Amino acid sequence: MATLAQWVEGARLRTLPLAAAPVAVGTGAALGELGGLPHLVIGSFDVDTPPGGASMLEVFSRGLLALILALGLQIGTNYANDYSDGVRGTDDERVGPLRLTASGLAAPETVKRAAFLSFGVAALAGVALVLVSGAWLLLPVGATAVLAAWYYTGGKRPYGYRGLGEVFVFVYFGLVATAGTTYAQVGTIPLNAWTGAVGVGLFSCAVLMINNIRDIATDTVSGKRTLAVRLGQQRARYAYAAMVLVPYVLLIVPILTGTPAVFLAVLSLALMVGALQTVLSGEEGHALVPPLKQTGIATLVYGLLLALGLAL
């Protein structure tokens, strides 16, 4: 029987920055629409808000609900992948963090229930967010997010086995999570929110890409045709580099449209130097675990600094 510590490890907490970063960026964009953090600091709440918009205090409370939703969805996805890959035998010879199902530490059905419990928490937070914001459009979008999370490696034809995992990650942990957070808070989605959504979406894709580069050998044997497997070692590594560098190029959009403080996000690039060197040098297996962690941390730092810049 798995211990509490092993269940926590199975939840893969290192992936949670992928859930937190887009919510932070979406909230930063919302604060910018409401007049910015300076208004919050000095207590000036008499700014004009867009139709359906919210006060500064409401932005933070709705942001908290969006964060719970995103974290629940991420953890549920991790447990769902653990279950589905485990019962398929994909994780039998895998390099990386603990897998509850494949290791035999937890029964497959128990891991499956943990996944759906996490999805349930996400759903409750999502419904609460819709009720307080009136953003009913997010209800069907959230439902598709849960389905996409399950069918990434679940079902008879998991799209994660066909090289489409990055598409799901970009759409739901980039565009939907960021733009949806902003929309729930201020009732509109400005250009800066979309730009930030693309940036954090690419970072999230980079985390998945380096994870799959590490597993190319075992995924090829098990028949899991991830995008990394389809591209091959060298092109997959170049794709990873593009995914972590393009977000910095995108900063030019908010800078040119009057939000120069987003340049703060460039500071996170320092966290990527070692990871890029390791990945582009051709290292394999366990040597790619540190860059995976570094990319996750850089995703969160990029998101937080970009959020601060947008909010200012």
Secondary structure, 3 states (H helix, E strand, C coil): CCCHHHHHHHCCHHHCHHHHHHHHHHHHHHHHHCCCHHHHHHCCCCCCCCCCCCCHHHHHHHHHHHHHHHHHHHHHHHHHHHHHHHHHCCCCCCCCCCCHHHHCCCCHHHHHHHHHHHHHHHHHHHHHHHHHHCCCCHHHHHHHHHHHHHHCCCCCCCHHHHCCHHHHHHHHHHHHHHHHHHHHHHCCCCHHHHHHHHHHHHHHHHHHHHHHHHCHHHHHHHCCCCHHHHHCHHHHHHHHHHHHHHHHHCCHHHHHCCCHHHHHHHHHHHHHHHHHHHHHCCCCHHHHHHHHHHHHHHHHHHHHHHHHHHHC
